[in-house]
Each structure stands twice: as C-alpha cells, then as structure tokens.
Amino acid sequence: FISTFAIGNLSVFPAILILLLIVFLGIIFDMIGVAVLSCEEAAFHAKASKKITGSRECIKLIKQANKTSSVCNDVIGDICGIVSGSISASLVVLLLDKPIVSILLTAIVSSFTVGGKAIGKIIAIERCEEIVFVVGKILSKIPIISKK
C-alpha cells in the first residue's frame, strides 16, 4: 500500500527520488541504532552537568539502548527496506518494456541499501558520540520527549 501510495501516478524520475529517500532514511536509522549501542554514557553525563542541550536525551537513549536500537534497526530500518523493495518492484513494472533498465535498477537499489548500511555501521561505531549527540539535540527540540 505504502509503495503504491508513494509513487502512485508519478513518473519514473520522481519515483526514483522517493525510493532513494526511503533507502537513505533506512541507512540513517540503522546508523542511529548502532551508534546508540556503541556509545558510552559517561561523556554525556559531563555534558549534562554543564547543561548542554540534548545531553539528557542522549543519556536516556543510551540507558535504553536495546529498545532504541530495536526500534531504529528492526522497526524503522526494516520497514524502509520493505517499502524500498516494493517501490523498486513497482518501478520494474513501469519499466517492463526496458528489461535491462529494470535489472540495473534492482541491482543499484540492492547494492545501495546493503552497501550503505554496511558503511553506515562502520561510521556509526567510529563516530557514535557525535551521532547520538545530534539525535539528542533533535529530540530535545520535541516538547513531548524533552519533558520526560
């Protein structure tokens, strides 16, 4: 349903842009999930004592690393993978008269997803504090989350 709704009556180029956006979103959330699991809480306690915006949210994320990672990797990341796969399939149907383009599109999307997630995980492990801090800052701007 989502893939049909997402590309609906769009031409091929906008549909590919939406597809790339969804793949990118899956990669980003996979990175967040790995970064939270890799991160140490201590650095954020120092920032929280200095009242740096987002540090309390970072501590909450790290204390609930299993839940955070599960939601980011297994829920959002997997949903993006499924939606991008079905959008790819819908695009292949649109491009049935051009079989080589359909095969190339499927190969590119698959390699971008797998390769992007692999590279993203390496980056997430190496720069876990920076990634978690950016997420913490974003979460601090959301009133419902920052009040808790």
Residue, then its C-alpha position, 0 to 999 in steps of 0.5 A: f500500500i505504502s509503495t503504491f501510495a508513494i509513487g502512485n501516478l508519478s513518473v519514473f524520475p520522481a519515483i526514483l527520488i522517493l525510493l532513494l529517500i526511503v533507502f537513505l532514511g533506512i541507512i540513517f536509522d540503522m546508523i542511529g541504532v548502532a551508534v546508540l549501542s556503541c556509545e558510552e554514557a559517561a561523556f554525556h553525563a559531563k555534558a549534562s552537568k554543564k547543561i548542554t542541550g540534548s545531553r539528557e536525551c542522549i543519556k536516556l537513549i543510551k540507558q535504553a539502548n536495546k529498545t532504541s536500537s530495536v526500534c531504529n534497526d528492526v522497526i524503522g530500518d526494516i520497514c524502509g527496506i520493505v517499502s524500498g523493495s516494493i517501490s523498486a518492484s513497482l518501478v520494474v513494472l513501469l519499466l517492463d518494456k526496458p528489461i535491462v533498465s529494470i535489472l540495473l535498477t534492482a541491482i543499484v537499489s540492492s547494492f545501495t541499501v546493503g552497501g550503505k548500511a554496511i558503511g553506515k555501521i562502520i561510521a556509526i561505531e567510529r563516530c557514535e558520540e557525535i551521532v547520538f549527540v545530534v539525535g539528542k539535540i533533535l529530540s530535545k527540540i520535541p516538547i513531548i520527549s524533552k519533558k520526560 
